[in-house]
Amino acid sequence: MMKNPTATTIGVTEFKAHCLALMEEVHSGKRGELIVTKRGKPLVKVARPEESEEPIFGFLRGAATIYGDVTEPTSEDWEALRDER
């Protein structure tokens, strides 16, 4: 894990007790990233999401092509549909 000088290390017990307030501080920019540790080992990093100009939803629109009728059954024999009792 790369060292981040703006990251604060916090134990999982303290994080659990103050979770919502700590996340709000990270979100608002009052606090940098948090590295939550368990028994001294890094467990998770809490950070603000990266700003992106591209939308999260709909970015794959138009990327796929549908051939045929996707609602009709196929003539293929699927292994998952076989009765293997």
C-alpha positions in Angstrom: 0.0 0.0 0.0 1.4 3.4 -1.0 1.9 5.9 1.8 -0.3 9.0 1.6 0.8 12.0 3.7 -2.7 13.3 4.0 -4.2 10.0 5.2 -5.1 9.4 8.8 -4.8 6.0 10.4 -7.7 5.0 12.7 -8.6 1.8 14.5 -11.7 -0.1 13.4 -13.3 0.3 16.9 -12.9 4.1 16.9 -14.1 4.2 13.2 -17.2 2.1 14.1 -18.0 4.5 17.0 -17.8 7.7 14.9 -18.4 6.3 11.4 -20.9 8.8 10.1 -19.1 11.8 11.4 -15.8 10.6 10.0 -17.3 10.0 6.6 -18.9 13.4 6.6 -15.5 15.0 7.4 -13.8 13.1 4.5 -16.7 14.1 2.2 -16.6 17.8 3.2 -12.8 18.0 2.8 -12.1 18.7 6.5 -10.2 15.5 6.7 -8.1 13.6 4.1 -8.3 9.9 3.4 -8.8 7.5 6.3 -7.0 4.2 6.6 -9.0 2.0 8.9 -6.9 -0.6 10.6 -7.6 -3.9 12.5 -4.9 -5.0 14.9 -2.5 -2.6 13.2 -3.0 -3.9 9.7 -4.8 -1.8 7.0 -8.3 -3.0 6.5 -10.0 -0.3 4.3 -9.4 3.2 2.9 -12.1 5.8 3.1 -11.7 8.6 0.5 -13.8 11.0 -1.5 -14.9 9.7 -4.9 -12.9 11.0 -7.8 -14.7 13.7 -9.7 -15.5 12.6 -13.3 -17.0 14.6 -16.1 -18.4 11.4 -17.6 -21.7 10.1 -16.3 -21.7 6.9 -14.3 -25.0 5.7 -15.7 -25.6 5.2 -19.4 -22.0 5.4 -20.4 -22.2 2.0 -22.3 -25.4 3.1 -24.2 -24.9 2.1 -27.9 -22.0 -0.2 -27.1 -23.8 -3.5 -27.8 -25.7 -4.8 -30.8 -28.7 -7.1 -30.4 -29.2 -9.7 -33.0 -32.5 -11.6 -33.2 -35.3 -11.7 -30.6 -33.8 -11.8 -27.1 -37.1 -12.8 -25.6 -37.5 -16.0 -27.5 -36.0 -19.3 -26.2 -33.0 -20.7 -28.1 -32.6 -24.1 -29.6 -29.4 -24.6 -27.5 -29.3 -27.3 -24.9 -28.0 -25.6 -21.7 -26.2 -27.7 -19.2 -27.8 -25.8 -16.3 -31.3 -26.8 -17.4 -30.5 -30.6 -17.4 -32.0 -32.7 -14.7 -29.0 -34.3 -13.0 -30.6 -36.1 -10.0 
